[in-house]
Amino acid sequence: MMSNDLPQLPGLKGTRIVLGVCGGIAAYKSAELVRLLTKQGCAVQVVMTPSATQFIAPLTFQALSGRAVAVSQWPEGQADRGMPHIDISRACDHLLIAPCTANSLAKYVHGIADNLLDNLVLARNCPVAIVPAMNVEMWNNPATQRNVEQARRDGLQVFGPAHGEQACGEVGQGRMLEPWEIVWELAKARSTQTLTGQHVVVSAGPTFEAIDPVRGITNRSSGKMGYAIAQAAWLAGAKVTLVSGPTALATPYGVQRVNVQGARDMHSAVLGLVPQAQAYVGVAAVADYGILNPSTHKQKKSDASPTGLNMEFTLNPDILAEVGQWATEHSPRFKVIGFAAETQNLADYAQQKLVRKKAHAIVANFAQEVLGADEATLQIYRTDLPPVTIERKPKLEAALDLIHHLFSHP
Ligand SMILES: Cc1cc2nc3c(=O)[nH]c(=O)nc-3n(C[C@H](O)[C@H](O)[C@H](O)COP(=O)(O)O)c2cc1C
């Protein structure tokens, strides 16, 4: 997924971000970060350490954020500023520090405040997230490791760092996350963490039932809804494994993806994963029938009889029903959630499916409205509560509403 692909992320529009930039080589990437945050509708105030101005000119950030950049902690020449560190921190919903140097990290955990940004960290009354960026040896240094652990214990959010090639030419842990990854991490940090500590398995997309090595039977599911559910579960704090049929979609950020083709592959992948998970959301459009004995070679027109090609079908396993049965027998607290795309009688079919599959909830929608679309209306049927409708909205927003509805009511 590239930065240009970022959709509107939840919890960012209208948010006042103070972006602290420290003196690291990755400071140039923070210019892109300002652009992405501004595109999300955030108001961005950049604050630089004096060292950071050695790496990138404040003018770049001023032009991108539309605001004068603050560097000095002394209010000289700023008649409207009594105490910059208090004024700026009180007009801030989230303090984001990217890049965060080893030096600044050490100062935050010890309460040292000898520049404006340090003072802001100390005087803040909002969440703070740091995005470390440094040479691998600086990162692995016991002092830095002690400091980052202490920072976590103090409630600082730590995004990254990543492993990879570094500006100095060495390879290892310490690379700053890419700007678009930082935006996802920030959206997660600002989302309600309904699923912390839980592992959620999601199946999505169509299945592909092979006829021969080049042909097969599939359906019109795009995978968009299942991918949105996987992304929403990650935003809500879950570890997410997405078992996906063939789609053209990018893997959701933070989600582990397992690719499958036919319904039988999907069945074994899902059944293999659920014993280590706490919930299963079956969004995939799974073929009810597969081809019995698919050909190992491409079939020729001349192979068919004069009246056409004869194929024998075989019933595929019912993944949702099997997970429902497994949960009933082995793990009654495990949540089983199924989707139903119907063209008519939505409520009747969903209620019947709820009982038949032993599911905790069935989420129904009209196939003709939802297949391939970017928005969805969701009707939630549960065994324990009356039906609820999530009105038509972008699939990621609908997915987040669904996750919070399903997992915040036990
Ligand atoms: C070319 C150059 C690149 C540097 N890159 C980094 C870096 O990526 N991460 C880091 O922690 N320190 C880096 N440093 C060291 C910091 O700039 C130095 O510790 C400085 O005091 C940090 O100040 P600050 O934390 O107030 O911004 C670099 C120094 C130089 C000269």
The ligand as a MOL file (V3000), in Angstrom:
LIG
                    3D

  0  0  0     0  0            999 V3000
M  V30 BEGIN CTAB
M  V30 COUNTS 31 33 0 0 0
M  V30 BEGIN ATOM
M  V30 1 C 24.2880 13.7110 10.0480 0
M  V30 2 C 23.7130 13.3510 11.3740 0
M  V30 3 C 22.6540 12.4730 11.4330 0
M  V30 4 C 22.0850 12.1130 12.6660 0
M  V30 5 N 21.0320 11.2470 12.6840 0
M  V30 6 C 20.5080 10.8850 13.8620 0
M  V30 7 C 19.4200 9.9790 13.8930 0
M  V30 8 O 18.9210 9.5250 12.8580 0
M  V30 9 N 18.9180 9.6200 15.0920 0
M  V30 10 C 19.4250 10.0930 16.2660 0
M  V30 11 O 18.9210 9.6910 17.3240 0
M  V30 12 N 20.4560 10.9720 16.2570 0
M  V30 13 C 21.0020 11.3800 15.1030 0
M  V30 14 N 22.0610 12.2680 15.0880 0
M  V30 15 C 22.5240 12.8080 16.3610 0
M  V30 16 C 21.6280 13.9480 16.8350 0
M  V30 17 O 21.5240 14.9450 15.8290 0
M  V30 18 C 22.1330 14.5370 18.1470 0
M  V30 19 O 22.0530 13.5610 19.1660 0
M  V30 20 C 21.3910 15.7820 18.5510 0
M  V30 21 O 21.9120 16.2500 19.7550 0
M  V30 22 C 19.8990 15.5200 18.7160 0
M  V30 23 O 19.2420 16.6820 19.1740 0
M  V30 24 P 17.6860 16.7200 19.4930 0
M  V30 25 O 17.3360 15.4460 20.1420 0
M  V30 26 O 17.5220 17.8880 20.3880 0
M  V30 27 O 16.9790 16.9440 18.1960 0
M  V30 28 C 22.6240 12.6450 13.8710 0
M  V30 29 C 23.6890 13.5430 13.8050 0
M  V30 30 C 24.2290 13.8850 12.5790 0
M  V30 31 C 25.3600 14.8750 12.5490 0
M  V30 END ATOM
M  V30 BEGIN BOND
M  V30 1 1 1 2
M  V30 2 1 2 3
M  V30 3 2 2 30
M  V30 4 2 3 4
M  V30 5 1 4 5
M  V30 6 1 4 28
M  V30 7 2 5 6
M  V30 8 1 6 7
M  V30 9 1 6 13
M  V30 10 2 7 8
M  V30 11 1 7 9
M  V30 12 1 9 10
M  V30 13 2 10 11
M  V30 14 1 10 12
M  V30 15 2 12 13
M  V30 16 1 13 14
M  V30 17 1 14 15
M  V30 18 1 14 28
M  V30 19 1 15 16
M  V30 20 1 16 17
M  V30 21 1 16 18
M  V30 22 1 18 19
M  V30 23 1 18 20
M  V30 24 1 20 21
M  V30 25 1 20 22
M  V30 26 1 22 23
M  V30 27 1 23 24
M  V30 28 2 24 25
M  V30 29 1 24 26
M  V30 30 1 24 27
M  V30 31 2 28 29
M  V30 32 1 29 30
M  V30 33 1 30 31
M  V30 END BOND
M  V30 END CTAB
M  END
